[in-house]
């Protein structure tokens, strides 16, 4: 058997990439990983109620969605990313005994069963993006410590549940209440490890009919690893607030500043949430609303494509709730941009699908860049913003292909 | 006889609990993946044992290579913030191991 040259290997890799386009996401990741240093070497694993996802960490589990799933607006439940902070996490829930406790500065403390949640409050629905604050952290330069995510710590689903403000209204929030805290069934094994508890302002909750206690995700119960039996939905805000396996809601009369609110999940108190790369911010505030992002999901990075023939490109765009107004492509390094076709509008908090046709002008490598603009004129920069925790990345993204 | 009794009891429980019984959930998590195992070298045993008593060590192997200072700060955080019960001797051994194995030459 003749030895393979490097050229042969590259050709084989190209063919594998083409096969992956038509085949499973598993094959796609193996092909893509070779030229992505952040994904390279990371195994595909299959967890309960999940399909093959890219492993970041085993315990607590952190699993990343392969980019091939972002050619459509709705992310399937089994492909939705997973991120926990403390261990152990809940592995079983019995709805006969599960209760959502609502207490603190309220007139009537509640212990709601799943039936209560479903029947005592009118069901509300929202399609909303859930994105980890540190999505794409692995791409920061200079690099920063923390979960070295690629771009797959995000997903979009249709959530159905009770409005949080309806729940709080039933409990009766007392005068002087400032914030509401949220705790889930994930409890650290050691008492010294800070429990994962998050907080939101009372006013922010009462003003927003889309903040939900969701018990349904894409028409089904939530996967355990995405928060069964109920999780908080905070449309437009980063996933850190979307507390999973929710068990306790407490109304408090001061600003809650335990570990996961301070010093955890803070951004520089500057208009961009950023500082000069490598420097320390003077003041920080809790992370909140998401910035504008857009991605190319197809073709895959490194795909071999025919020169001079139209190529179909697909992807998604989203922001923190103003809604996507426009998505643009550039194939000349950002000198000129053209609008692409937007898919159905599933609401201002949702992924917006986009599609375009582009013809590689000749043989050789080509780079196609994508950027989105939201309804209030916010967009993405050609230079990445930087902060020490690796949050809120929203630089213009691209895909590199080779035409022949 | 016994399996029948158990089955009937299970059916009764399901019927009493109504529609929600079918939605109870139980999963089994896989063990830590091999890819997160710390590289061999002096101090590996101590680091592997101590670190994995709280979390899988893939948390470590994927971090950007940093100076000894970086790893000192990480180990200090685990002790001071998360309360990891690590002796002074082991702290030194773990920090040295991490800096040597996952560090960047100065």
Interface residues (C-beta under 8 A of the other chain):
Chain A: X41 X42 X43 X45 X47 X48 X49 X55 X56 X57 X58 X59 X60 X61 X87 X89 X91 X92 X93 X94 X95 X96 X114 X115 X143 X144 X145 X147 X148 X189 X190 X191 X192 X193 X194 X221 X224 X225 X228 X229 X259
Chain B: X17 X20 X21 X23 X24 X25 X26 X27 X28 X29 X30 X31 X32 X33 X35 X36 X54 X55 X56 X58 X59 X62 X63 X64 X66 X70 X74 X81 X82 X83 X84
